[in-house]
Amino acid sequence: MSEREKMLVGELYDPTDGELMELRLNARLLTEKLNTTSVSNNGQRIELLKKLLGSTGKNIFVESVFNCDYGCNIHVGENFYANFGCVILDVAEVHIGNNCMLAPQVGIYTATHPLDPFERNCGLELAKPINIGDNCWIGGRAVINPGVTLGDNVVVASGAVVTKSFGNNVVVGGNPAKVIKEILVQD
């Protein structure tokens, strides 16, 4: 199994592998270009995002500065918006549904490290996928940790640290995040 395959299935992998280093360099070059492309040239920005990300809907807007590890492991639906300073560490896959908004400085982190100090000091890494449903709003400076799944219509309060998964129609907040309100969705 290649290091990339190990990475994507959640096994310990070596991030210094040549293929992975090349993929990260490609993502850095594309994000660099995206982050220096004028907001008045939205067509070029969308083109760059479609080259960078694994899949997107037609309507997508990402403010600069945007950073990610690989880009190709990020899949966003229709009407996706990410505000200033978004960071997505897409070592594992990140799936974000339709009509989702990320406020400024949101962090979505699939990357993690072994708890065992020997393994960690050897440079091995791990990753766990993140899934965010449709119609979600992630508040400013919120952090979504590895392995989290959020259902549809979830609102994450500003500054929340989401360490576990939540179902549909809830507002979560705090550190660690917990349900602070249920959302009554109109049919």
C-alpha positions in Angstrom: 0.0 0.0 0.0 1.4 3.4 -0.9 1.8 6.2 1.7 -1.1 8.1 0.0 -3.3 5.1 0.3 -2.4 4.6 4.0 -3.1 8.3 4.6 -6.5 8.2 3.0 -7.6 5.1 4.9 -6.5 6.4 8.3 -3.3 4.4 8.8 0.0 5.7 10.0 1.8 7.1 7.0 5.1 8.9 6.2 4.4 12.6 5.1 7.9 12.8 3.6 6.9 10.4 0.8 7.7 11.9 -2.6 4.2 11.6 -4.0 2.7 13.3 -1.0 5.3 16.1 -1.1 4.6 16.7 -4.7 0.8 16.9 -4.1 1.3 19.4 -1.2 3.6 21.5 -3.4 0.9 21.6 -6.1 -1.7 22.7 -3.5 0.7 25.4 -2.2 1.3 26.8 -5.7 -2.4 26.8 -6.5 -3.4 28.5 -3.2 -0.6 31.0 -3.6 -2.0 31.9 -7.0 -5.6 32.0 -5.7 -4.6 34.2 -2.8 -2.9 36.7 -5.1 -5.6 36.7 -7.8 -7.8 39.9 -7.6 -11.3 39.5 -6.3 -12.3 41.5 -9.4 -11.3 38.4 -11.4 -13.9 36.0 -10.0 -13.8 33.7 -13.1 -10.1 33.0 -12.7 -10.6 32.4 -8.9 -13.3 29.9 -9.6 -11.1 28.2 -12.2 -8.3 27.9 -9.7 -10.6 26.5 -7.0 -11.9 23.9 -9.4 -8.2 22.9 -10.2 -7.4 22.8 -6.5 -10.4 21.1 -4.9 -11.5 17.5 -5.5 -15.0 18.5 -6.5 -17.2 21.6 -6.3 -20.6 22.8 -7.1 -21.1 25.5 -9.7 -21.4 28.4 -7.2 -18.4 28.6 -5.0 -16.6 31.6 -3.4 -13.6 31.5 -1.2 -12.1 34.7 0.2 -8.3 35.0 0.5 -6.3 34.0 2.4 -7.2 30.3 2.0 -4.9 27.4 2.8 -5.1 23.6 2.6 -2.7 20.6 2.6 -3.7 18.8 -0.6 -6.9 20.4 -2.0 -7.8 17.3 -3.9 -9.3 15.7 -0.8 -11.8 18.6 -0.3 -15.3 18.1 -1.8 -17.8 21.0 -1.5 -21.4 21.2 -2.8 -23.4 23.9 -4.4 -23.4 27.5 -3.0 -20.2 27.1 -0.9 -18.7 30.1 0.8 -15.5 30.4 2.9 -14.7 33.7 4.5 -11.2 35.2 5.2 -8.5 33.0 6.7 -10.0 29.5 6.2 -7.7 26.6 6.8 -8.6 23.1 5.7 -6.1 20.4 6.5 -7.4 17.8 4.1 -5.0 14.9 4.8 -8.2 12.7 4.8 -11.2 13.6 2.8 -13.4 16.5 3.7 -17.0 16.5 2.4 -19.1 19.7 2.8 -22.7 19.7 1.6 -24.8 22.2 -0.3 -25.5 25.7 0.9 -22.7 25.8 3.5 -20.9 28.9 4.9 -17.7 29.2 6.8 -17.1 32.4 8.8 -13.7 34.0 9.1 -10.7 31.9 10.4 -12.6 28.6 10.5 -10.3 25.6 10.9 -11.2 22.1 9.6 -8.5 19.6 10.5 -8.4 16.0 9.5 -4.7 15.7 10.4 -3.7 14.2 13.7 -0.7 12.6 15.3 -0.1 9.4 17.2 -0.5 9.7 21.0 2.5 7.4 21.5 5.5 9.8 21.7 7.9 7.4 19.9 5.6 7.1 16.9 5.0 10.8 16.9 8.7 11.7 17.2 9.4 9.4 14.2 7.3 11.7 12.1 4.5 9.4 11.4 1.0 10.9 11.0 -2.6 9.9 10.8 -5.8 11.4 9.5 -9.6 11.0 10.0 -12.2 12.3 7.5 -14.7 15.1 8.2 -18.2 15.3 6.9 -20.4 18.3 7.0 -24.0 18.1 5.9 -26.2 20.5 3.9 -27.2 24.0 5.0 -24.5 24.3 7.7 -23.0 27.5 9.1 -19.7 27.3 10.9 -19.0 30.4 13.0 -15.8 32.5 13.2 -12.7 30.8 14.7 -14.6 27.5 15.1 -12.5 24.4 14.8 -13.7 21.1 13.5 -11.5 18.2 14.7 -10.5 15.0 12.9 -13.2 12.4 12.5 -16.2 14.7 13.1 -19.5 14.4 11.2 -22.0 17.2 11.3 -25.6 16.6 10.1 -27.8 18.8 8.0 -28.7 22.3 9.2 -26.1 22.5 11.9 -24.9 25.8 13.2 -21.5 25.9 15.0 -21.1 28.9 17.3 -18.1 31.2 17.0 -15.0 29.9 18.8 -16.4 26.4 19.3 -14.1 23.4 19.3 -16.0 20.5 17.8 -14.5 17.2 19.0 -17.3 14.8 18.4 -20.1 14.3 15.8 -23.6 15.8 16.0 -26.8 15.0 14.1 -29.2 17.3 12.2 -30.8 20.6 13.3 -28.7 21.7 16.2 -26.7 24.7 17.3 -23.4 23.6 19.0 -21.0 25.7 20.9 -18.3 25.8 23.6 -15.1 23.9 24.2 -15.6 21.0 23.8 -18.8 21.8 21.7 -22.1 20.6 23.0 -25.7 21.1 21.8 -26.9 24.4 23.1 -30.1 24.6 21.0 -32.3 22.5 18.7 -33.4 24.1 15.4 -37.0 23.7 14.3 -36.8 23.3 10.5 -39.8 24.4 8.5 -40.9 22.0 5.8 
